[in-house]
Amino acid sequence: TPIANFKYHSLKPGLFFGYELINHNSKYGKIACREKAILDYFYINPDIKSSDDFTKLRFNAELFLKEGDRDKLRALAERMGQKQLLRRINNFMEYLQHA
């Protein structure tokens, strides 16, 4: 029995931003900031659009509203240059306000 299923997705090179370079045991890697990770998730899952979809994510709205940066999330979404994605992110943030 498999422990987990993995999906691999590709992003266009122009979408590689919002990452920090980390050092672990003298090896370097990039890790997305919280806001970019959320944005990338919505980018690779375009079918997530409605309040019902957002509810199924079981997202910790209280924690994000406390510690996340909504302006940064919007700015990163605008930088992606996709109107539908920005609209979905705005709908998601509206949902978080009322969750």
N, C-alpha and C positions, 0 to 999 in steps of 0.2 A: 504494500500500500504506500503510495507516495505521501510524503510529508507535506508538500506544497506544490502548486503549479506556478510556473513563472511565465511571464510574457515579456518579450523584449520589443521595444519600439525605437524608432529612429526619429531624431529631431533634425530639422534643417540646421546647418552650421550657424546661420544667422540668429538662431534661437538659443544659442549657448551663452547665456548671461544670467546673472543672479546667483552665481556660485561663489563659494569661498574655497581657497586652496588650503587644504589641511595637511598636516604632517603627522604621520603615525609610524613609529618605529623606522624613521628615516625614509619612509616612502610617502610620496605625495599623491593626493587625489583631490578631486573637486566634489564638494557636497553643496546641494542647493540650500538656499535659505528657506525658511518655512513658507514664505509667500510664493517663491518660485516653485517649490514642490507642489503646492496647491494648484498653481497655474498650470504646470506641466500635466498634472492629473486631469484637469478639465480639458486640456488640449488633446490628450490622447484618448479621452472618453467623451466624444462630442454628443453622445446620447443623454448625458446628464444635463437636464435643463429645467426641470420642474421642481416645485416644492416637494412633491412625493419622492422624486429622485434624490433631492438633498437630504430628506429624512432618512432614506435608506442608507446613506453614507455613515450615519451615526457619528457625525462630526461633533466635537466638543466646542460648541459655539461660545460658551462662557469663557473657556480658556483662550480661544482665539481673540475674542473681543477684549480680553484683558491683556494678553501678551503679544498678539499679532499686530501688524502694521497695515491697516486697511488702505491708507494712502499709497504705501509701497506696492501692495497687491494691485491696486488700480493702475499705478504707473507702469508696473511690469506688464500688465495686460495690454495697456495702450502701446507699449513698445513692441509687442508681438504683432501689432498691425492687423488684427482680425476683428472686425466689428462684431461678429456673432459671438466670439469668445469673450470679448469685453462685455457684451450684453449679458451673457450667462454669468460672468463673474459678478456683475452688478446685481443681478437677480439673486445670486447666492449670498452676497453680503446683506441684501435686504432681508432674505430669509433668516440669516443669523441674528439680525436685530430683533426678530420676533420669535425665535426658537425658545 
